Amino acid sequence: MLAYLFWHRPHEPAAVEDYEQAQVAFHRSLARRPPVGLCGSAVFRVAEPPWPASPEDAADAPGHGPRAAYEDWYVVEDFAALGVLNEAAVGRGHRTSHDDLARRAGAGSGGLYALLEGDRRNIRERGGPLGGASLATWVARPAGAPRRMLGELLGDGMDPSHASLWRRQLVLGPAPEFCLLAHETPPGAAPTRLPDGWTATVAEREVLFNG
């Protein structure tokens, strides 16, 4: 099981409400006519993407306060299903809502993650770890650090029926290597458990759509 993630901001910071409505419309379109292999999608309002923002991206819009940021999850069965989603998103039945959203979008960055631990059936269901997890814990490693040891330990103490652990598959942007979705930070990702140089950033998320 794979998850394509997309972090983005509106092109016009003052038009947040319209931007959020356009996001929900696109995700609802996918839910009504899901492409083959799509297990579900969700969009969250977040304070910031899980990596340091560039000065121009982090800057507040004059007169409008901090810029809104969003995080999309598109969960698919495999790489073949990812290709189907890529074509279907701009195809018949979805193109109108996709293009409306794309016209409103500003800066964005993507990431691809594979499920390491978690209940696949529950992830497919509404309210499962995809949308029901209120916290995302992003774990990054320093360059040259071994992956396998930490990957095996991060899920310690995690309830797979209510949480999930994901690992980045392709470097599409600056996204951290691991992500844990849960209602609280699992013990395996606690600062006292991480090796020197590893970092864990806990981010609260507000769900706009989960289906």
C-alpha positions in Angstrom: 0.0 0.0 0.0 1.3 3.4 -1.0 0.4 7.0 -0.1 1.1 9.9 -2.4 1.3 13.1 -0.3 1.0 16.6 -1.6 1.7 19.8 0.5 0.4 23.0 -1.0 -0.8 26.6 -0.4 -3.3 28.8 -2.2 -2.1 31.1 -4.8 -4.1 33.9 -3.2 -3.7 33.8 0.6 -6.9 35.9 1.0 -9.0 33.3 -0.8 -8.6 30.5 1.7 -12.3 29.6 2.0 -12.8 29.2 -1.8 -9.5 27.2 -2.0 -10.7 24.8 0.7 -14.1 24.3 -1.0 -12.3 23.5 -4.2 -10.1 21.0 -2.4 -13.1 19.2 -0.9 -14.9 19.2 -4.3 -12.0 17.4 -5.9 -11.7 14.8 -3.2 -15.4 14.2 -3.2 -15.3 13.7 -7.0 -12.6 11.0 -6.5 -14.7 9.4 -3.7 -17.8 9.3 -6.0 -16.0 7.7 -8.9 -12.8 6.2 -7.5 -10.1 5.2 -9.9 -9.1 1.5 -9.8 -6.8 0.9 -6.9 -7.6 4.1 -5.0 -8.2 3.1 -1.3 -9.2 6.6 -0.2 -8.1 10.2 0.0 -8.0 12.9 2.6 -7.0 16.6 2.9 -5.8 18.3 6.1 -5.2 21.9 7.2 -1.8 22.1 8.8 0.2 24.9 10.3 3.3 24.2 8.2 4.7 21.4 6.0 7.0 19.0 7.9 10.2 20.7 6.9 11.8 24.2 7.2 10.0 26.6 4.8 11.9 28.9 2.5 11.8 32.6 3.6 9.5 33.6 0.8 7.2 30.6 1.4 7.0 31.2 5.1 6.3 34.9 4.8 2.9 36.1 5.9 0.7 37.7 3.3 0.5 41.5 4.0 -2.7 42.2 5.9 -3.8 38.5 5.9 -1.7 36.9 8.6 0.0 33.5 8.3 -0.4 31.6 5.1 -2.6 28.5 5.2 -0.9 25.2 4.3 -2.6 21.9 3.4 -1.6 18.2 3.2 -3.3 15.7 0.8 -3.1 11.9 1.2 -4.0 9.7 -1.8 -3.8 6.0 -0.7 -3.4 3.4 -3.4 -2.9 -0.3 -3.6 0.4 -0.2 -5.5 2.5 1.6 -8.1 0.2 0.5 -10.9 -2.7 2.2 -9.1 -0.7 5.3 -8.7 -0.4 5.6 -12.5 -4.1 5.0 -12.9 -4.8 7.8 -10.4 -2.4 10.1 -12.2 -4.4 9.7 -15.4 -7.9 9.6 -13.8 -7.4 12.8 -11.8 -7.4 14.9 -15.0 -9.8 12.6 -16.9 -13.5 12.3 -17.4 -15.5 12.9 -14.3 -12.7 14.7 -12.4 -11.1 17.2 -14.7 -13.4 20.1 -13.9 -12.9 20.0 -10.2 -9.2 19.2 -10.6 -8.6 22.2 -13.0 -10.6 24.5 -10.7 -8.4 23.5 -7.8 -5.2 23.7 -9.9 -6.0 27.3 -10.9 -6.2 28.3 -7.2 -3.0 26.5 -6.1 0.3 28.1 -5.3 3.5 26.5 -4.1 3.5 22.7 -3.6 5.7 19.7 -3.0 5.1 16.0 -3.1 6.2 12.7 -1.4 5.6 9.0 -1.8 5.3 6.7 1.2 4.8 2.9 1.7 2.9 1.4 4.6 5.3 -0.4 7.0 2.9 -1.1 9.9 -0.9 -0.7 10.3 -4.2 -2.4 9.5 -4.8 -2.1 5.8 -8.5 -2.8 6.1 -8.9 -0.1 8.7 -6.9 2.4 6.6 -9.4 1.9 3.8 -12.4 2.7 6.0 -13.7 6.2 6.8 -12.4 7.2 10.2 -9.4 4.8 10.1 -5.8 5.9 10.7 -5.7 8.0 7.5 -8.2 10.6 8.7 -8.8 9.6 12.3 -5.3 10.2 13.5 -5.1 13.7 14.9 -1.2 13.7 15.0 1.4 13.1 12.4 4.9 12.5 13.7 7.6 13.1 11.1 10.9 11.5 11.7 14.1 12.5 9.8 17.5 10.9 9.8 20.9 12.5 9.2 22.7 11.8 6.0 24.5 8.4 6.1 22.6 7.0 9.1 21.3 3.4 8.8 17.6 3.1 8.0 16.8 -0.5 9.0 17.3 -0.3 12.7 15.2 2.7 13.3 12.5 1.6 10.9 12.0 -1.5 13.0 11.8 0.4 16.3 9.6 3.4 15.4 6.4 1.3 15.6 7.1 0.1 19.2 4.0 0.6 21.3 1.9 1.5 18.3 -1.7 0.1 18.1 -1.9 -0.9 14.4 -5.7 -0.8 14.5 -5.6 3.0 15.3 -2.2 4.1 14.0 0.1 3.5 11.0 3.7 3.9 10.1 4.9 5.0 6.7 8.3 5.2 5.0 9.3 7.5 2.1 9.9 5.7 -1.2 11.1 8.3 -3.6 12.7 11.7 -3.1 10.2 14.0 -4.7 10.9 16.9 -2.3 12.2 17.7 1.2 9.7 15.4 3.0 11.1 13.5 6.1 11.7 9.8 5.7 9.2 8.4 8.2 5.6 9.3 9.2 3.6 7.9 12.1 -0.1 8.7 12.2 -1.8 8.3 15.6 -3.7 10.0 18.3 -0.5 10.4 20.3 3.2 10.0 19.7 4.1 6.2 19.9 6.9 5.4 22.4 9.1 4.3 19.5 9.3 7.9 18.2 9.9 9.5 21.6 12.9 11.9 21.7 14.6 9.6 24.3 14.4 6.7 21.9 15.8 8.3 18.8 19.5 8.0 17.9 21.7 11.1 17.9 21.0 13.3 15.0 17.5 11.9 14.3 14.6 14.4 14.7 10.9 13.9 15.3 8.4 16.7 14.6 4.8 16.3 15.8 2.2 18.1 13.8 -1.5 18.5 14.6 -3.8 18.2 11.6 -7.4 19.4 11.0 -9.3 17.2 8.6 -11.2 18.9 5.8 -12.1 15.7 4.0 -11.6 12.0 4.6 -13.2 9.5 2.3 
